[in-house]
Amino acid sequence: MKFDHDFVGRDALQRIADGPHRRKVWLRWNPEDVARIHASSLFDGEKRAKYLDTPLGRYSRIQMDSVLVDDRPVGVSTLCGYTVNIGSWMSVGFLDEAVITDGAEVTIVWGEEDGGTPKRNVERHVQTTLRARVSTTPLGH
């Protein structure tokens, strides 16, 4: 970021320029956890997990699910979906740079708090967690 000219938000950006940042990564979802979520969303009634719409698991315009390491928030997961290119569910993550290591396992909190929102396309559900592996290069490369 260059601060050699004036622009809206310059002061705010200068205050955080030298602080910790997040970086875009890819998150490959654990297949066993995805299978558990699919089964739960179909058969667990009121205690079901948020349904994974295929190929894109969106429950809002842009969902932002928490990403944890050792139960500590370290970023967000968004734009999840199944891709035949790698034969897996994946999402884009924005994680604290300090926790980014290729192959590191993180936990994604899937679904909305408090049973979901009253949106018609969002069924009542409970949040659940799933494991994912971090990749700093696009999956399949």
The first five atom37 places (N, CA, C, CB, O) and aatype in JSON, in Angstrom:
{
  "aatype": [12, 11, 13, 3, 8, 3, 13, 19, 7, 1, 3, 0, 10, 5, 1, 9, 0, 3, 7, 14, 8, 1, 1, 11, 19, 17, 10, 1, 17, 2, 14, 6, 3, 19, 0, 1, 9, 8, 0, 15, 15, 10, 13, 3, 7, 6, 11, 1, 0, 11, 18, 10, 3, 16, 14, 10, 7, 1, 18, 15, 1, 9, 5, 12, 3, 15, 19, 10, 19, 3, 3, 1, 14, 19, 7, 19, 15, 16, 10, 4, 7, 18, 16, 19, 2, 9, 7, 15, 17, 12, 15, 19, 7, 13, 10, 3, 6, 0, 19, 9, 16, 3, 7, 0, 6, 19, 16, 9, 19, 17, 7, 6, 6, 3, 7, 7, 16, 14, 11, 1, 2, 19, 6, 1, 8, 19, 5, 16, 16, 10, 1, 0, 1, 19, 15, 16, 16, 14, 10, 7, 8],
  "atom_mask": [
    [1, 1, 1, 1, 1],
    [1, 1, 1, 1, 1],
    [1, 1, 1, 1, 1],
    [1, 1, 1, 1, 1],
    [1, 1, 1, 1, 1],
    [1, 1, 1, 1, 1],
    [1, 1, 1, 1, 1],
    [1, 1, 1, 1, 1],
    [1, 1, 1, 0, 1],
    [1, 1, 1, 1, 1],
    [1, 1, 1, 1, 1],
    [1, 1, 1, 1, 1],
    [1, 1, 1, 1, 1],
    [1, 1, 1, 1, 1],
    [1, 1, 1, 1, 1],
    [1, 1, 1, 1, 1],
    [1, 1, 1, 1, 1],
    [1, 1, 1, 1, 1],
    [1, 1, 1, 0, 1],
    [1, 1, 1, 1, 1],
    [1, 1, 1, 1, 1],
    [1, 1, 1, 1, 1],
    [1, 1, 1, 1, 1],
    [1, 1, 1, 1, 1],
    [1, 1, 1, 1, 1],
    [1, 1, 1, 1, 1],
    [1, 1, 1, 1, 1],
    [1, 1, 1, 1, 1],
    [1, 1, 1, 1, 1],
    [1, 1, 1, 1, 1],
    [1, 1, 1, 1, 1],
    [1, 1, 1, 1, 1],
    [1, 1, 1, 1, 1],
    [1, 1, 1, 1, 1],
    [1, 1, 1, 1, 1],
    [1, 1, 1, 1, 1],
    [1, 1, 1, 1, 1],
    [1, 1, 1, 1, 1],
    [1, 1, 1, 1, 1],
    [1, 1, 1, 1, 1],
    [1, 1, 1, 1, 1],
    [1, 1, 1, 1, 1],
    [1, 1, 1, 1, 1],
    [1, 1, 1, 1, 1],
    [1, 1, 1, 0, 1],
    [1, 1, 1, 1, 1],
    [1, 1, 1, 1, 1],
    [1, 1, 1, 1, 1],
    [1, 1, 1, 1, 1],
    [1, 1, 1, 1, 1],
    [1, 1, 1, 1, 1],
    [1, 1, 1, 1, 1],
    [1, 1, 1, 1, 1],
    [1, 1, 1, 1, 1],
    [1, 1, 1, 1, 1],
    [1, 1, 1, 1, 1],
    [1, 1, 1, 0, 1],
    [1, 1, 1, 1, 1],
    [1, 1, 1, 1, 1],
    [1, 1, 1, 1, 1],
    [1, 1, 1, 1, 1],
    [1, 1, 1, 1, 1],
    [1, 1, 1, 1, 1],
    [1, 1, 1, 1, 1],
    [1, 1, 1, 1, 1],
    [1, 1, 1, 1, 1],
    [1, 1, 1, 1, 1],
    [1, 1, 1, 1, 1],
    [1, 1, 1, 1, 1],
    [1, 1, 1, 1, 1],
    [1, 1, 1, 1, 1],
    [1, 1, 1, 1, 1],
    [1, 1, 1, 1, 1],
    [1, 1, 1, 1, 1],
    [1, 1, 1, 0, 1],
    [1, 1, 1, 1, 1],
    [1, 1, 1, 1, 1],
    [1, 1, 1, 1, 1],
    [1, 1, 1, 1, 1],
    [1, 1, 1, 1, 1],
    [1, 1, 1, 0, 1],
    [1, 1, 1, 1, 1],
    [1, 1, 1, 1, 1],
    [1, 1, 1, 1, 1],
    [1, 1, 1, 1, 1],
    [1, 1, 1, 1, 1],
    [1, 1, 1, 0, 1],
    [1, 1, 1, 1, 1],
    [1, 1, 1, 1, 1],
    [1, 1, 1, 1, 1],
    [1, 1, 1, 1, 1],
    [1, 1, 1, 1, 1],
    [1, 1, 1, 0, 1],
    [1, 1, 1, 1, 1],
    [1, 1, 1, 1, 1],
    [1, 1, 1, 1, 1],
    [1, 1, 1, 1, 1],
    [1, 1, 1, 1, 1],
    [1, 1, 1, 1, 1],
    [1, 1, 1, 1, 1],
    [1, 1, 1, 1, 1],
    [1, 1, 1, 1, 1],
    [1, 1, 1, 0, 1],
    [1, 1, 1, 1, 1],
    [1, 1, 1, 1, 1],
    [1, 1, 1, 1, 1],
    [1, 1, 1, 1, 1],
    [1, 1, 1, 1, 1],
    [1, 1, 1, 1, 1],
    [1, 1, 1, 1, 1],
    [1, 1, 1, 0, 1],
    [1, 1, 1, 1, 1],
    [1, 1, 1, 1, 1],
    [1, 1, 1, 1, 1],
    [1, 1, 1, 0, 1],
    [1, 1, 1, 0, 1],
    [1, 1, 1, 1, 1],
    [1, 1, 1, 1, 1],
    [1, 1, 1, 1, 1],
    [1, 1, 1, 1, 1],
    [1, 1, 1, 1, 1],
    [1, 1, 1, 1, 1],
    [1, 1, 1, 1, 1],
    [1, 1, 1, 1, 1],
    [1, 1, 1, 1, 1],
    [1, 1, 1, 1, 1],
    [1, 1, 1, 1, 1],
    [1, 1, 1, 1, 1],
    [1, 1, 1, 1, 1],
    [1, 1, 1, 1, 1],
    [1, 1, 1, 1, 1],
    [1, 1, 1, 1, 1],
    [1, 1, 1, 1, 1],
    [1, 1, 1, 1, 1],
    [1, 1, 1, 1, 1],
    [1, 1, 1, 1, 1],
    [1, 1, 1, 1, 1],
    [1, 1, 1, 1, 1],
    [1, 1, 1, 1, 1],
    [1, 1, 1, 0, 1],
    [1, 1, 1, 1, 1]
  ],
  "atom_positions": [
    [[0.84, -1.16, 0.0], [0.0, 0.0, 0.0], [0.89, 1.23, 0.0], [-0.96, -0.01, 1.2], [1.82, 1.34, 0.8]],
    [[0.6, 2.14, -0.87], [1.36, 3.38, -0.94], [0.56, 4.5, -0.29], [1.71, 3.74, -2.42], [-0.64, 4.64, -0.53]],
    [[1.25, 5.28, 0.53], [0.61, 6.4, 1.21], [1.17, 7.72, 0.68], [0.82, 6.3, 2.74], [1.3, 8.69, 1.43]],
    [[1.5, 7.76, -0.62], [2.1, 8.95, -1.21], [1.06, 9.92, -1.78], [3.06, 8.54, -2.3], [1.41, 10.88, -2.47]],
    [[-0.21, 9.66, -1.5], [-1.29, 10.56, -1.94], [-2.44, 10.45, -0.94], [-1.77, 10.2, -3.4], [-2.48, 9.54, -0.12]],
    [[-3.36, 11.39, -1.03], [-4.49, 11.42, -0.1], [-5.65, 10.61, -0.69], [-4.93, 12.87, 0.2], [-5.91, 10.68, -1.89]],
    [[-6.35, 9.86, 0.15], [-7.53, 9.13, -0.27], [-8.38, 8.83, 0.95], [-7.14, 7.82, -1.01], [-7.9, 8.88, 2.09]],
    [[-9.65, 8.52, 0.71], [-10.59, 8.21, 1.79], [-10.13, 6.93, 2.49], [-12.04, 8.06, 1.24], [-9.88, 5.92, 1.84]],
    [[-10.02, 6.98, 3.8], [-9.6, 5.82, 4.58], [-8.12, 5.71, 4.82], [0.0, 0.0, 0.0], [-7.66, 4.76, 5.45]],
    [[-7.36, 6.67, 4.33], [-5.9, 6.62, 4.46], [-5.46, 6.53, 5.92], [-5.27, 7.86, 3.81], [-4.61, 5.7, 6.25]],
    [[-6.03, 7.36, 6.79], [-5.63, 7.36, 8.19], [-5.87, 6.0, 8.84], [-6.38, 8.44, 8.96], [-5.03, 5.49, 9.59]],
    [[-7.02, 5.41, 8.56], [-7.35, 4.1, 9.15], [-6.38, 3.04, 8.64], [-8.81, 3.7, 8.81], [-5.92, 2.2, 9.42]],
    [[-6.06, 3.07, 7.36], [-5.13, 2.07, 6.81], [-3.72, 2.26, 7.34], [-5.13, 2.14, 5.29], [-3.01, 1.28, 7.57]],
    [[-3.3, 3.49, 7.53], [-1.97, 3.73, 8.09], [-1.85, 3.18, 9.5], [-1.65, 5.23, 8.09], [-0.79, 2.68, 9.89]],
    [[-2.93, 3.26, 10.28], [-2.9, 2.75, 11.66], [-2.71, 1.24, 11.7], [-4.19, 3.13, 12.39], [-2.12, 0.72, 12.65]],
    [[-3.21, 0.51, 10.71], [-3.11, -0.95, 10.75], [-2.07, -1.53, 9.79], [-4.45, -1.54, 10.43], [-1.9, -2.75, 9.73]],
    [[-1.39, -0.68, 9.06], [-0.47, -1.15, 8.01], [0.63, -2.07, 8.54], [0.17, 0.03, 7.33], [1.0, -3.02, 7.85]],
    [[1.15, -1.82, 9.72], [2.24, -2.63, 10.24], [1.78, -3.72, 11.2], [3.23, -1.73, 10.94], [2.6, -4.41, 11.8]],
    [[0.47, -3.88, 11.35], [-0.08, -4.9, 12.25], [-0.17, -6.25, 11.57], [0.0, 0.0, 0.0], [0.23, -6.4, 10.42]],
    [[-0.69, -7.25, 12.28], [-0.87, -8.57, 11.69], [-1.91, -8.53, 10.57], [-1.28, -9.59, 12.76], [-2.86, -7.75, 10.63]],
    [[-1.72, -9.37, 9.58], [-2.62, -9.41, 8.43], [-3.12, -10.82, 8.2], [-1.91, -8.88, 7.17], [-2.56, -11.79, 8.72]],
    [[-4.17, -10.92, 7.42], [-4.67, -12.21, 6.98], [-4.3, -12.4, 5.52], [-6.2, -12.32, 7.18], [-4.09, -11.45, 4.78]],
    [[-4.23, -13.67, 5.14], [-3.84, -14.02, 3.77], [-4.81, -15.05, 3.22], [-2.39, -14.55, 3.72], [-5.32, -15.89, 3.96]],
    [[-5.06, -14.98, 1.93], [-5.96, -15.94, 1.29], [-5.27, -17.29, 1.15], [-6.42, -15.42, -0.1], [-4.12, -17.38, 0.72]],
    [[-6.0, -18.34, 1.53], [-5.53, -19.71, 1.38], [-6.71, -20.55, 0.89], [-4.95, -20.27, 2.74], [-7.83, -20.06, 0.8]],
    [[-6.43, -21.79, 0.58], [-7.47, -22.74, 0.21], [-7.58, -23.75, 1.34], [-7.16, -23.44, -1.16], [-6.58, -24.15, 1.94]],
    [[-8.81, -24.16, 1.63], [-9.07, -25.11, 2.7], [-9.73, -26.35, 2.11], [-9.95, -24.48, 3.81], [-10.83, -26.27, 1.57]],
    [[-9.05, -27.49, 2.21], [-9.61, -28.75, 1.71], [-10.3, -29.45, 2.88], [-8.5, -29.67, 1.08], [-9.67, -29.79, 3.88]],
    [[-11.6, -29.66, 2.73], [-12.41, -30.19, 3.81], [-12.18, -31.69, 4.0], [-13.87, -29.92, 3.54], [-11.97, -32.42, 3.04]],
    [[-12.23, -32.12, 5.24], [-12.06, -33.53, 5.59], [-13.27, -34.33, 5.09], [-11.87, -33.7, 7.13], [-14.41, -34.02, 5.46]],
    [[-13.04, -35.37, 4.26], [-14.16, -36.12, 3.67], [-15.07, -36.8, 4.7], [-13.62, -37.15, 2.73], [-16.28, -36.86, 4.51]],
    [[-14.49, -37.32, 5.79], [-15.32, -37.96, 6.81], [-16.25, -36.95, 7.48], [-14.44, -38.64, 7.86], [-17.4, -37.26, 7.77]],
    [[-15.74, -35.74, 7.72], [-16.57, -34.7, 8.33], [-17.68, -34.25, 7.38], [-15.7, -33.51, 8.74], [-18.8, -33.98, 7.81]],
    [[-17.36, -34.16, 6.09], [-18.38, -33.78, 5.1], [-19.47, -34.85, 5.06], [-17.74, -33.6, 3.69], [-20.66, -34.51, 5.02]],
    [[-19.1, -36.13, 5.07], [-20.09, -37.21, 5.07], [-20.97, -37.14, 6.32], [-19.38, -38.59, 4.99], [-22.18, -37.35, 6.24]],
    [[-20.38, -36.85, 7.46], [-21.13, -36.72, 8.71], [-22.13, -35.57, 8.61], [-20.17, -36.48, 9.89], [-23.27, -35.71, 9.05]],
    [[-21.71, -34.44, 8.04], [-22.6, -33.29, 7.89], [-23.74, -33.61, 6.93], [-21.81, -32.06, 7.38], [-24.89, -33.25, 7.2]],
    [[-23.44, -34.28, 5.81], [-24.5, -34.68, 4.87], [-25.52, -35.57, 5.57], [-23.9, -35.42, 3.65], [-26.72, -35.34, 5.46]],
    [[-25.04, -36.58, 6.27], [-25.95, -37.5, 6.97], [-26.77, -36.75, 8.02], [-25.16, -38.65, 7.63], [-27.98, -36.97, 8.13]],
    [[-26.14, -35.9, 8.77], [-26.85, -35.14, 9.81], [-27.93, -34.25, 9.21], [-25.86, -34.29, 10.62], [-29.05, -34.21, 9.71]],
    [[-27.59, -33.55, 8.12], [-28.55, -32.61, 7.54], [-29.77, -33.33, 6.96], [-27.88, -31.78, 6.46], [-30.83, -32.73, 6.83]],
    [[-29.62, -34.61, 6.62], [-30.74, -35.37, 6.07], [-31.55, -36.11, 7.12], [-30.22, -36.35, 5.07], [-32.76, -36.28, 6.95]],
    [[-30.9, -36.55, 8.21], [-31.57, -37.49, 9.1], [-31.65, -37.08, 10.58], [-30.89, -38.77, 9.01], [-32.28, -37.79, 11.36]],
    [[-31.04, -35.99, 10.98], [-31.0, -35.66, 12.41], [-32.09, -34.7, 12.87], [-29.67, -35.07, 12.73], [-31.99, -34.15, 13.97]],
    [[-33.12, -34.5, 12.08], [-34.27, -33.7, 12.51], [-33.89, -32.32, 13.01], [0.0, 0.0, 0.0], [-33.18, -31.58, 12.34]],
    [[-34.37, -31.97, 14.19], [-34.13, -30.64, 14.76], [-32.68, -30.39, 15.13], [-34.98, -30.45, 15.97], [-32.28, -29.24, 15.31]],
    [[-31.89, -31.44, 15.24], [-30.47, -31.29, 15.61], [-29.56, -31.42, 14.38], [-30.07, -32.36, 16.67], [-28.37, -31.67, 14.51]],
    [[-30.14, -31.23, 13.21], [-29.37, -31.42, 11.98], [-28.35, -30.3, 11.75], [-30.31, -31.51, 10.79], [-28.54, -29.17, 12.19]],
    [[-27.29, -30.65, 11.05], [-26.29, -29.67, 10.62], [-26.84, -28.91, 9.41], [-24.93, -30.35, 10.29], [-27.77, -29.37, 8.76]],
    [[-26.26, -27.78, 9.12], [-26.64, -27.0, 7.94], [-26.39, -27.84, 6.7], [-25.84, -25.65, 7.87], [-25.3, -28.39, 6.52]],
    [[-27.39, -27.92, 5.84], [-27.3, -28.7, 4.6], [-26.21, -28.14, 3.7], [-28.66, -28.71, 3.87], [-26.06, -26.92, 3.57]],
    [[-25.45, -29.03, 3.07], [-24.42, -28.62, 2.11], [-25.01, -28.67, 0.71], [-23.16, -29.55, 2.22], [-25.04, -29.73, 0.09]],
    [[-25.49, -27.55, 0.22], [-26.0, -27.5, -1.15], [-24.85, -27.81, -2.11], [-26.63, -26.12, -1.48], [-23.75, -27.29, -1.95]],
    [[-25.12, -28.64, -3.09], [-24.09, -29.0, -4.07], [-24.43, -28.34, -5.4], [-23.98, -30.56, -4.22], [-25.6, -28.37, -5.79]],
    [[-23.49, -27.76, -6.11], [-22.06, -27.79, -5.82], [-21.58, -26.69, -4.88], [-21.31, -27.69, -7.09], [-20.46, -26.75, -4.38]],
    [[-22.43, -25.66, -4.62], [-21.99, -24.56, -3.75], [-22.81, -24.56, -2.47], [-22.11, -23.2, -4.47], [-24.04, -24.53, -2.52]],
    [[-22.12, -24.59, -1.34], [-22.8, -24.65, -0.05], [-23.09, -23.29, 0.55], [0.0, 0.0, 0.0], [-22.67, -23.01, 1.67]],
    [[-23.77, -22.46, -0.16], [-24.04, -21.11, 0.33], [-25.36, -21.05, 1.07], [-24.05, -20.11, -0.83], [-26.35, -21.61, 0.61]],
    [[-25.37, -20.38, 2.19], [-26.61, -20.14, 2.91], [-26.87, -18.65, 3.07], [-26.58, -20.81, 4.28], [-27.84, -18.25, 3.72]],
    [[-26.02, -17.84, 2.48], [-26.22, -16.39, 2.44], [-25.49, -15.89, 1.2], [-25.7, -15.68, 3.76], [-24.82, -16.66, 0.51]],
    [[-25.62, -14.62, 0.93], [-24.94, -14.08, -0.26], [-23.46, -14.46, -0.23], [-25.1, -12.52, -0.35], [-22.92, -14.98, -1.2]],
    [[-22.83, -14.2, 0.89], [-21.45, -14.64, 1.12], [-21.38, -15.11, 2.56], [-20.39, -13.49, 0.84], [-21.45, -14.31, 3.49]],
    [[-21.25, -16.43, 2.74], [-21.17, -16.9, 4.13], [-19.76, -16.71, 4.65], [-21.59, -18.39, 4.23], [-18.79, -16.78, 3.89]],
    [[-19.66, -16.48, 5.94], [-18.37, -16.27, 6.59], [-18.34, -17.16, 7.83], [-18.15, -14.75, 6.96], [-18.79, -16.76, 8.9]],
    [[-17.8, -18.35, 7.66], [-17.72, -19.29, 8.78], [-16.4, -19.1, 9.51], [-17.87, -20.75, 8.29], [-15.37, -18.87, 8.88]],
    [[-16.44, -19.21, 10.82], [-15.22, -19.04, 11.63], [-14.25, -20.18, 11.38], [-15.57, -18.97, 13.12], [-14.65, -21.33, 11.17]],
    [[-12.96, -19.85, 11.41], [-11.9, -20.85, 11.35], [-11.13, -20.77, 12.66], [-10.94, -20.62, 10.1], [-10.77, -19.69, 13.11]],
    [[-10.9, -21.93, 13.26], [-10.26, -22.01, 14.56], [-8.99, -22.85, 14.5], [-11.22, -22.59, 15.6], [-8.88, -23.77, 13.69]],
    [[-8.05, -22.53, 15.37], [-6.91, -23.37, 15.67], [-6.87, -23.47, 17.19], [-5.54, -22.79, 15.07], [-6.78, -22.45, 17.88]],
    [[-6.93, -24.68, 17.71], [-6.98, -24.89, 19.17], [-8.08, -24.05, 19.81], [-5.62, -24.54, 19.8], [-7.86, -23.42, 20.85]],
    [[-9.26, -24.05, 19.2], [-10.43, -23.31, 19.7], [-10.26, -21.79, 19.71], [-10.76, -23.76, 21.09], [-11.05, -21.09, 20.33]],
    [[-9.24, -21.28, 19.03], [-8.98, -19.84, 18.96], [-9.3, -19.35, 17.54], [-7.49, -19.51, 19.34], [-8.79, -19.93, 16.58]],
    [[-10.12, -18.3, 17.38], [-10.43, -17.78, 16.04], [-9.18, -17.26, 15.34], [-11.48, -16.66, 16.14], [-8.43, -16.47, 15.9]],
    [[-8.97, -17.72, 14.1], [-7.8, -17.29, 13.32], [-8.17, -16.82, 11.92], [-6.8, -18.43, 13.23], [-7.28, -16.52, 11.12]],
    [[-9.46, -16.76, 11.62], [-9.85, -16.32, 10.29], [-11.25, -16.74, 9.94], [0.0, 0.0, 0.0], [-12.05, -17.11, 10.8]],
    [[-11.55, -16.68, 8.63], [-12.87, -17.04, 8.12], [-12.74, -17.95, 6.9], [-13.68, -15.79, 7.77], [-11.74, -17.95, 6.19]],
    [[-13.79, -18.72, 6.69], [-13.93, -19.58, 5.51], [-15.13, -19.08, 4.73], [-14.08, -21.1, 5.9], [-16.16, -18.76, 5.33]],
    [[-15.02, -19.01, 3.41], [-16.1, -18.53, 2.58], [-16.05, -19.24, 1.22], [-16.03, -16.99, 2.41], [-15.09, -19.93, 0.91]],
    [[-17.08, -19.06, 0.44], [-17.13, -19.59, -0.92], [-16.82, -21.09, -0.96], [-16.16, -18.83, -1.83], [-15.89, -21.52, -1.65]],
    [[-17.59, -21.86, -0.22], [-17.34, -23.3, -0.19], [-18.11, -24.01, -1.29], [-17.71, -23.87, 1.18], [-19.15, -23.55, -1.75]],
    [[-17.57, -25.15, -1.69], [-18.24, -25.95, -2.69], [-17.51, -27.24, -2.96], [0.0, 0.0, 0.0], [-16.39, -27.45, -2.5]],
    [[-18.17, -28.1, -3.7], [-17.56, -29.36, -4.12], [-16.99, -29.14, -5.51], [-18.6, -30.54, -4.11], [-17.65, -28.55, -6.37]],
    [[-15.77, -29.62, -5.74], [-15.17, -29.54, -7.06], [-14.72, -30.92, -7.52], [-14.0, -28.55, -7.06], [-14.01, -31.63, -6.8]],
    [[-15.13, -31.27, -8.72], [-14.69, -32.56, -9.27], [-13.21, -32.53, -9.62], [-15.52, -32.92, -10.51], [-12.58, -33.58, -9.75]],
    [[-12.65, -31.34, -9.77], [-11.23, -31.23, -10.11], [-10.34, -31.88, -9.07], [-10.84, -29.77, -10.27], [-9.31, -32.45, -9.41]],
    [[-10.74, -31.81, -7.8], [-9.94, -32.45, -6.74], [-10.74, -33.52, -6.01], [-9.45, -31.4, -5.74], [-10.22, -34.19, -5.12]],
    [[-12.02, -33.69, -6.4], [-12.86, -34.71, -5.78], [-13.09, -34.45, -4.3], [0.0, 0.0, 0.0], [-13.08, -35.38, -3.49]],
    [[-13.31, -33.19, -3.96], [-13.44, -32.84, -2.55], [-14.21, -31.54, -2.4], [-12.06, -32.72, -1.9], [-14.35, -30.76, -3.34]],
    [[-14.71, -31.34, -1.17], [-15.25, -30.04, -0.78], [-14.07, -29.15, -0.4], [-16.27, -30.17, 0.39], [-13.08, -29.62, 0.16]],
    [[-14.2, -27.88, -0.69], [-13.15, -26.92, -0.34], [-13.78, -25.57, -0.12], [-12.07, -26.86, -1.45], [-14.94, -25.34, -0.46]],
    [[-13.0, -24.66, 0.43], [-13.43, -23.28, 0.58], [-12.21, -22.37, 0.51], [-14.21, -23.06, 1.91], [-11.07, -22.82, 0.58]],
    [[-12.49, -21.1, 0.37], [-11.44, -20.09, 0.41], [-11.37, -19.6, 1.85], [-11.71, -18.91, -0.61], [-12.39, -19.3, 2.46]],
    [[-10.16, -19.52, 2.38], [-9.97, -19.03, 3.73], [-9.17, -17.76, 3.75], [0.0, 0.0, 0.0], [-8.33, -17.53, 2.88]],
    [[-9.43, -16.94, 4.72], [-8.62, -15.75, 4.99], [-8.15, -15.9, 6.43], [-9.44, -14.39, 4.77], [-8.91, -15.69, 7.37]],
    [[-6.87, -16.29, 6.58], [-6.34, -16.66, 7.89], [-5.22, -15.73, 8.33], [-5.84, -18.08, 7.86], [-4.52, -15.13, 7.51]],
    [[-5.06, -15.64, 9.65], [-3.93, -14.9, 10.22], [-2.64, -15.49, 9.67], [-3.95, -14.94, 11.78], [-2.45, -16.71, 9.69]],
    [[-1.75, -14.63, 9.2], [-0.5, -15.11, 8.61], [0.29, -16.01, 9.55], [0.35, -13.94, 8.21], [0.98, -16.93, 9.09]],
    [[0.21, -15.77, 10.84], [1.0, -16.53, 11.81], [0.62, -18.01, 11.86], [0.83, -15.93, 13.18], [1.43, -18.82, 12.32]],
    [[-0.57, -18.39, 11.4], [-0.99, -19.79, 11.49], [-0.94, -20.52, 10.15], [-2.39, -19.87, 12.05], [-1.3, -21.7, 10.07]],
    [[-0.51, -19.84, 9.11], [-0.54, -20.45, 7.77], [0.68, -21.32, 7.54], [-0.62, -19.36, 6.7], [1.82, -20.85, 7.49]],
    [[0.41, -22.61, 7.41], [1.42, -23.6, 7.05], [0.75, -24.61, 6.13], [2.03, -24.31, 8.33], [-0.33, -25.11, 6.45]],
    [[1.36, -24.91, 5.0], [0.79, -25.92, 4.11], [0.56, -27.22, 4.87], [1.7, -26.16, 2.9], [1.45, -27.72, 5.55]],
    [[-0.66, -27.76, 4.73], [-0.99, -29.02, 5.37], [-1.48, -28.91, 6.79], [0.0, 0.0, 0.0], [-1.92, -29.91, 7.37]],
    [[-1.42, -27.73, 7.38], [-1.88, -27.56, 8.76], [-3.38, -27.83, 8.84], [-1.55, -26.12, 9.3], [-4.13, -27.49, 7.92]],
    [[-3.81, -28.43, 9.93], [-5.23, -28.69, 10.13], [-5.86, -27.54, 10.91], [-5.45, -30.02, 10.87], [-5.33, -27.08, 11.92]],
    [[-7.01, -27.09, 10.41], [-7.8, -26.07, 11.09], [-9.21, -26.63, 11.27], [-7.82, -24.72, 10.29], [-9.56, -27.66, 10.7]],
    [[-10.01, -25.94, 12.07], [-11.39, -26.32, 12.29], [-12.29, -25.22, 11.76], [-11.67, -26.59, 13.79], [-12.1, -24.05, 12.06]],
    [[-13.27, -25.61, 10.95], [-14.25, -24.67, 10.44], [-15.55, -24.86, 11.23], [-14.49, -24.86, 8.89], [-15.99, -25.99, 11.45]],
    [[-16.15, -23.76, 11.65], [-17.45, -23.81, 12.31], [-18.5, -23.6, 11.22], [-17.58, -22.73, 13.47], [-18.65, -22.49, 10.7]],
    [[-19.23, -24.67, 10.87], [-20.18, -24.65, 9.75], [-21.6, -24.34, 10.23], [-20.15, -26.01, 9.0], [-22.09, -24.97, 11.17]],
    [[-22.23, -23.39, 9.59], [-23.61, -23.05, 9.9], [-23.74, -21.77, 10.69], [0.0, 0.0, 0.0], [-22.76, -21.14, 11.09]],
    [[-24.99, -21.4, 10.92], [-25.28, -20.15, 11.61], [-25.55, -20.38, 13.09], [-26.47, -19.46, 10.96], [-25.99, -21.45, 13.49]],
    [[-25.28, -19.36, 13.88], [-25.55, -19.41, 15.32], [-27.05, -19.44, 15.59], [-24.9, -18.21, 16.03], [-27.85, -19.04, 14.75]],
    [[-27.4, -19.91, 16.74], [-28.78, -19.84, 17.24], [-29.81, -20.47, 16.31], [-29.15, -18.41, 17.48], [-30.94, -20.0, 16.23]],
    [[-29.43, -21.54, 15.62], [-30.39, -22.27, 14.8], [-30.61, -21.74, 13.41], [0.0, 0.0, 0.0], [-31.45, -22.26, 12.68]],
    [[-29.88, -20.72, 13.02], [-30.03, -20.16, 11.68], [-30.93, -18.94, 11.67], [0.0, 0.0, 0.0], [-31.57, -18.62, 12.67]],
    [[-30.97, -18.29, 10.55], [-31.76, -17.07, 10.38], [-33.16, -17.42, 9.87], [-31.05, -16.09, 9.41], [-33.41, -18.56, 9.48]],
    [[-34.06, -16.47, 9.87], [-35.41, -16.75, 9.37], [-35.51, -16.73, 7.83], [-36.39, -15.73, 9.94], [-36.61, -16.77, 7.29]],
    [[-34.38, -16.69, 7.13], [-34.43, -16.7, 5.66], [-35.12, -17.98, 5.18], [-33.0, -16.59, 5.06], [-34.9, -19.05, 5.75]],
    [[-35.93, -17.87, 4.16], [-36.67, -19.04, 3.64], [-35.75, -20.14, 3.14], [-37.59, -18.61, 2.53], [-36.1, -21.32, 3.25]],
    [[-34.61, -19.78, 2.61], [-33.71, -20.8, 2.04], [-32.75, -21.38, 3.08], [-32.92, -20.22, 0.89], [-31.86, -22.15, 2.73]],
    [[-32.91, -21.01, 4.35], [-32.05, -21.54, 5.4], [-32.91, -22.33, 6.39], [-31.28, -20.38, 6.13], [-33.7, -21.76, 7.14]],
    [[-32.74, -23.63, 6.36], [-33.48, -24.49, 7.28], [-32.94, -24.33, 8.69], [-33.41, -25.96, 6.84], [-31.79, -23.94, 8.87]],
    [[-33.75, -24.63, 9.7], [-33.28, -24.62, 11.08], [-32.19, -25.67, 11.21], [-34.45, -24.9, 12.09], [-32.31, -26.77, 10.67]],
    [[-31.12, -25.33, 11.91], [-29.99, -26.25, 12.04], [-29.14, -25.85, 13.24], [-29.13, -26.25, 10.74], [-29.35, -24.8, 13.84]],
    [[-28.2, -26.7, 13.57], [-27.24, -26.39, 14.63], [-25.85, -26.28, 13.99], [-27.26, -27.48, 15.77], [-25.56, -26.94, 12.99]],
    [[-25.02, -25.45, 14.59], [-23.66, -25.34, 14.1], [-22.91, -26.64, 14.4], [-22.93, -24.13, 14.73], [-23.2, -27.32, 15.38]],
    [[-21.96, -26.95, 13.55], [-21.09, -28.09, 13.77], [-19.7, -27.71, 13.3], [-21.62, -29.37, 13.03], [-19.51, -26.65, 12.69]],
    [[-18.75, -28.55, 13.58], [-17.38, -28.26, 13.14], [-16.92, -29.32, 12.16], [-16.42, -28.19, 14.35], [-17.45, -30.44, 12.12]],
    [[-15.95, -28.95, 11.38], [-15.31, -29.89, 10.47], [-13.84, -29.52, 10.34], [-16.0, -29.9, 9.08], [-13.46, -28.36, 10.51]],
    [[-13.04, -30.52, 10.05], [-11.61, -30.3, 9.88], [-11.31, -29.96, 8.43], [-10.79, -31.54, 10.32], [-12.02, -30.39, 7.52]],
    [[-10.25, -29.17, 8.22], [-9.8, -28.82, 6.88], [-8.3, -28.67, 6.9], [-10.49, -27.52, 6.37], [-7.7, -28.37, 7.93]],
    [[-7.68, -28.89, 5.73], [-6.24, -28.73, 5.57], [-5.96, -27.45, 4.79], [-5.61, -29.95, 4.86], [-6.64, -27.16, 3.81]],
    [[-4.95, -26.71, 5.23], [-4.56, -25.44, 4.61], [-3.66, -25.7, 3.41], [-3.85, -24.53, 5.64], [-2.76, -26.55, 3.47]],
    [[-3.89, -24.98, 2.34], [-3.0, -24.99, 1.18], [-2.75, -23.56, 0.74], [-3.6, -25.84, 0.01], [-3.69, -22.78, 0.57]],
    [[-1.49, -23.2, 0.54], [-1.16, -21.85, 0.1], [-1.15, -21.74, -1.42], [0.19, -21.42, 0.65], [-1.0, -20.65, -1.98]],
    [[-1.32, -22.86, -2.09], [-1.43, -22.86, -3.56], [-2.8, -23.42, -3.92], [-0.27, -23.71, -4.23], [-3.37, -24.2, -3.17]],
    [[-3.32, -23.03, -5.07], [-4.63, -23.54, -5.45], [-4.68, -25.06, -5.42], [-5.0, -23.03, -6.84], [-3.72, -25.73, -5.82]],
    [[-5.78, -25.61, -4.93], [-5.91, -27.05, -4.83], [-5.85, -27.68, -6.21], [-7.22, -27.43, -4.12], [-6.39, -27.13, -7.17]],
    [[-5.2, -28.83, -6.3], [-5.05, -29.51, -7.57], [-3.76, -29.17, -8.28], [0.0, 0.0, 0.0], [-3.46, -29.73, -9.34]],
    [[-2.98, -28.25, -7.72], [-1.69, -27.9, -8.33], [-0.55, -28.61, -7.63], [-1.46, -26.38, -8.3], [0.61, -28.45, -8.0]]
  ]
}
